Amino acid sequence: MAGKAEGLVSQDDGELWHRRLGHLHHGALKILQQITTGLLQGTLAQSDQCKGSTLGKFVKATFHEKDSRTMMILERIHIDMCGPFSVASTAKHRYYVIFVDDFSRKCWIFLMQKKGETYSKFCQFKALVKKESGNKVKALRSDNGGEYISDKFKDFCKAEGIRRELIAPHNPQQNGVAEQKNRTIMVVARMMLHDQGLPLHLWAEACNTTVYVQNRCPHRILGMSTTEEAYSGKKPDLSHLRIFGANVYMHVTKDARKKLEPTTKVGIFVQYTNTPHNYRVYFPDSSNDVPKDTFLVVGCYLQRKTSNLVVVSGQA
């Protein structure tokens, strides 16, 4: 893939990467070729039609961010929640909460079964970014929702020296960074689900995949940089990205099958993990329409199983 001669990349390849990157617009694809590794080089031909974009991308006009950007990571964190979803996820979640770093625009997403879990998810997020970066969260911006202004939440922030920035009631534009991010996540997740005709209970996996991919894409306020590089200083590699909903062929080891049973099990790719080339795969209970963009995962092995979702590993 990386050794392909530069020139005009076929329309099929352009459309493939458009979908692998969460239906990213083609202008941003050109930027990604310059600031990441693992992406085809050359002029990406643009397709006129995309099923997922047609079914999921049309939304009403939204407000624009007007607030000034901070000067370093974790100087201000924007928080916002989404839910309840009418359909529970595979793990019975009905909400998620996101945290967006104001400087880098990197996003973290945490799934929840109840709104009351917001405080514990913030504690988890704070510990995670402290370990990752060595920096502390200095300010937290949110609306006045009850999940953000409980005594426990306020006391924790006070003890940790975190400044609270509560927006004025009925003025969501003051938390525009998180509000806009939430809208984007939902638009892209909807596109990916409908693009492959997948069941709606996979919304949590679609949202997680959206955040993972968008953290490796450029943002308009960053210029020639991805959000991941702005946060960690590391240039992301995109060679392991695959289309959400693509077929995964997982090898079944001898001790996990009988002599005449198939040596391969077919699943559907639904999420990345923190380890490159490890993919979370969905095995539906019944055979439905087969999604497009089949790819082979070589030397896979079952690592963990939760309901009908597993994590497989291998070089795609």
N, C-alpha and C positions, 0 to 999 in steps of 0.2 A: 504493500500500500504506500509506504513512505517513499519507495524508490520509483514511483510512477513519474514519467517525464512531465515537466511543466508544460502548460498550454491550456487548451480549452478542456475542462473536465466535463464529462457528459452530463446531460440533463438528469439522468437517473442518479448519478453520484451526487449532484447538487441537491436533488430532492431527498436523497438518503440522509445527508448530513443536516439538512433543514429539519427533518423529523427526529433524527438522533438528538439534536440539540433543542428539543422541546418546541419545534416549529418557530425557531428563531428567524427573524427577518434576514433576507439575503445580504443587506448592507452590513450587518453585524458579522455575518460569516466571513466577509472579506477582511474585516479587522482581525478576527480570530486567527486567520491564516498567518498573520504577522506576529501575534503575541502569545501563541501556544504551540505545542508540539503535537504530533499525531494526526493532524488534519491534512487532507489532500491539498497539494499545492497546484496552482493554476487558476484559471478563471472558471468559477463555478457557474454553470448554466442554470438559469432560473426557470422553474416550472410555473405555468400560469394557474394551475389548479392544485389545491390541496384539500382533501376531504375534511381533515381535522380542523384546519383553519376556517373553512367555510361553516362548519357546524358549531364551532366553539369560540370564535374570536370576536364576533360582533357584539360590542357593548356600547353603552351610552358614554358620552364625553365625560371626562373626570377633571378634577381640579389639578393644578400644577403645584409642585413643591416651591415654596418661596423662602424657606428658612435658610440661614447660612450654614455651610458645612463646617464641621469641626476640623481640628488640625491633626488629630492622632486617633488611633483605634481605641475603642471602648470609652471615649470621652463622653459620648452620649449613645444610649441604646433606646431604640423605639420598640415598643411592645404593642401587639394587637392580637386579638383572638378571633377565631372564625367558628361558627356553629350556632345551634346544633344542626348537623346534617340529617336529612330525613331518612337516609339509609346508613345503618351502622357499618363500620369497616369490618374487615375480616377478624380483627382483634376486639371488636365491639366498641371502638372509639366513635365519638360523635362530635368532637371538638378538636381543634389544634390551636396552639399559640405560637407566634413567631417573635423572634428577637432580631432586629436589624441594626447593625453597626452603622452609625451616622457617617463616619469617615470613609470606610471601604465599601459600604452597602452590602457586605456579606450578611447572609441570612441563616438563621438556625430555626428549625421547626420541631416542635414537640407535640405528640398526639396525646389526647386526654379523653377520658370517659365522662368526666364531669368538669364544669367550670371551676369548681373549688380546688382543682389540682394546679391552678395557675401559679400559686405561691411556691409550691414544691418544684415546679418546673423552672421557675426563675432561679431558685437556689441551685438546682442542677446545672442550669446554664452558666451561672456566675462561676461555679467551681470549675466547669469545663474550660471556659475562656481564660481563667486565671492560670490553669495548668498549661494551656496551649501557648499563651503569649507572654505570661509573666506580668501582665498588666491587670489593673483592677477596673471594674465598671465605676465610672465617676458620676453619671447621671442617668436617670431612667424617665423616659417620656411616655405617658399613657393618657387615656381618657379617664373619666371619673367612674368607670364601672366598678361595681362592688367587689369584683375579684381582684382589683388593684389597690383598693383603699382600705382593706381590712386592717385592724389594729396589728395583727401579726405581721402583715406585709410592711406597714409603716414603721413598726419597731425594728424590724430586721434591717431596713434601709438606713434608718437612723444609726443603728449600732455599727453598720459597715461603712458609714460615711458616704452613702449614695444619695445624691441630691434628687429629689422628686420634682418632675416637671409635669404637672397636671394641666391638661388643656381646658379651655373654657367650655362650658356645656354648649352643645349644638354647634360646635366649630371643629368638625373633624379635619378640616384642612390644616389645623395646627399640628396634627399628627400625620401629615400627608405622606411621609416616608413609609410608615407602616401600613397606612390605609391603601396606598397605591401598590405596595408589595403584595398585600392580600388579594387585591383585585387581579394582579398579574398571575399569581399562583393559581387562582381559580380558573382564569381564562385558559391557561396552558394545560392544567390538569383536565379540564373539560375537552380541550382539543385532542389530547392524547387518548383519552378514553373512547371518544367517538371515532377517532381516526381508525382504531383497531376493532371497534365494536365490542368493547370489553364491558363486563358487568359493573354497575355503579358502585358496588361495595368495595371496589378496588380504588376508591377515591383517595384513601390515605397513602397508598403506594404511589399513586399519580402525583400527589402533592409533594411527597418526599423526593421523588425523582425530579420534579420541577425545580425544587430548591437546589438539589445537588448539581443539576446542569447549569442553572442560572448563576450559581456561584463561580462557574468556570467560563462565564461569558462577559463581554465588556458592558460597562454601564456608561450612560451618556455623560455623567459628571466626572468620569475617570479618564476620559480620553483613550489613549492607547494602552489600556490596562484592564485586566479582569478583576472582579471583586476579590477573588482568592489571592491574587498577587498583591493587591493593595492591602490586604489584611496580613498575609503571612510572608510576603516577599518572594514566594515561590511561583514560578511559571507553571500553570497546570498542563498536564498531558491529557489529550482527548482520545488517544488511540483505542481505549477500552469502551468507548461509548457505543451503545446500541439503541435501536428503536424500541421505545416502550411498547410492550405487547408482542415483541418478536418471539418466534419459536426457539426453545432451548432443548437440545437433545442431550440428556444426561445419561452417562454410562452407568448401568446397574452392575455392581460387582457380583462375583460368583456366589458369595455367601448370602447375598440378598435376593437371589432368585432361584427358581427350580431349573432343571436342565433344559426344558423346552420353552421356557418363558423368554420374552424378548430381552435383549441385552441393553436396550435403550428405552428410556422413558421420556415422553414429550411433555414439556411444560411451557409456560409463558413467562418471559422476562418482565418483571414489574418493578424492580428497585435495585439500586446500587448499594454496596456496603462501603465501609471505611477502608477496605482492602481492595485495590484494583484487581480486576479479573475475578472477583467474587461477586456473584449476582444473586439476588433474591428472586426465586422462581415460584410461580403459582401453578398448581396442578388442579384444574377444575374437576369436580366430581363426575361430570358427564362431558362427552365429546360435543363441542360446538363448532362453529365456523373456525377454520384455521387461519390465524393472523398471517400477514405477509412478512417478508424480510427474515426468512429462516436463517439461523446461523448455528454452527456446531460448537459446543463447548467440549474440548478434548480433555480426557483424563479427569472428569468431574468425580466428586465424591460427596456423599451426603454429610453435611456438618451438623445441622440442627433442623428439627422439624417442629412447627407450631401450626396446628390445624392442617390446612392444605397449602401452607407456605413453607418453603425450605430455602436454605442457602447452599448454593453450589459453587464450586471453585474450578477454574480451569482457564486456559488460554483460548480466547475466542478467535 
